[in-house]
Amino acid sequence: MTEQLGEIEKPSAERFVEERKLFFVPLILVPANAEAELREMVSRYWEQVREQIRNLEAKLGDVSQVYHEMIPEGGDTGARAIQELSSESYDIVKSGLDKGAALQAIEDSDLLAELMDWSRCLAVGLQNQDVFNKVYGFLADVERRRNEHIARQIDETLSVGKVGMLLMREGHGVQFASDIQVFYVAPPTLDEVKRWVRGRQEEVRRETAAKAEASPAGEAGDTGEETTRAASESEVEVQDRGDVETES
């Protein structure tokens, strides 16, 4: 017999007492010159993240380990690096550190540098398909090794019954250990930001296509690179949440 959705009970906090818990916070990075409308939405997003984390901690316990992508060092050095990368995510991290949480490094500096280098290669707009396939293959390989490293670091530092918090962009592909219960922090403004970014990306594509049609053959210029830069105004990505609990 099919169970009605309305009859499904939300799992109690007691179920997770002995399990490892991980709050997954989608990391949104925007450039300093982002439009005011986007900056306002992102500001609301982070305020809602703070509220949802407070609610989760009240139910499941305080965060004891903090993880942040793109930061290969922990402790005070890592915290300063996060502050330089994103003041918004730094405020979230600092709140946990002020309550006694530890900042753990999850990145390998060599893997991170390799990932960024291959990403830059793709961003310039490669013309030869064979070259593109090779670069894409190298990128996919380092992404796999990086994901494995991140999963291993979290597995080795998050103790049984403890709560961790990971700030990372969506679409990461990290496979967490089977005994880690992941809670997806999903404030209402997250979808607003995604819709805004998709709308801007579509505008850029239309404008680029119009320029290409209006330009004589061979004089289209660097429209591909311009599209890449403009469409990357925010690091928001859309992904399947998978088997995670959602706090909304």
Salt bridges, closest charged atoms under 4 A:
GLU35 OE1 - ARG200 NH2 3.12
GLU37 OE1 - ARG200 NH2 3.94
GLU40 OE2 - ARG44 NE 2.76
GLU47 OE1 - ARG50 NH2 2.96
GLU51 OE1 - ARG54 NH2 2.64
GLU57 OE1 - LYS99 NZ 2.52
GLU69 OE1 - ARG146 NH2 2.79
GLU69 OE2 - ARG169 NE 2.77
ASP98 OD2 - LYS94 NZ 2.93
GLU107 OE2 - ARG146 NH2 2.43
GLU114 OE2 - ARG145 NH2 3.02
ASP117 OD1 - ARG120 NH1 3.02
ASP141 OD1 - ARG144 NH2 2.84
ASP141 OD2 - ARG145 NE 2.97
GLU148 OE2 - ARG144 NH1 3.30
ASP155 OD1 - ARG20 NH2 2.69
GLU170 OE1 - LYS194 NZ 2.88
ASP179 OD1 - ARG20 NH2 2.61
GLU192 OE1 - ARG44 NH2 3.12
GLU202 OE1 - ARG205 NH2 3.42
GLU202 OE2 - ARG206 NH1 3.73
GLU203 OE2 - ARG200 NH1 3.36
GLU225 OE2 - ARG229 NH1 3.12
GLU235 OE1 - ARG169 NH1 3.34
GLU247 OE1 - LYS59 NZ 3.72
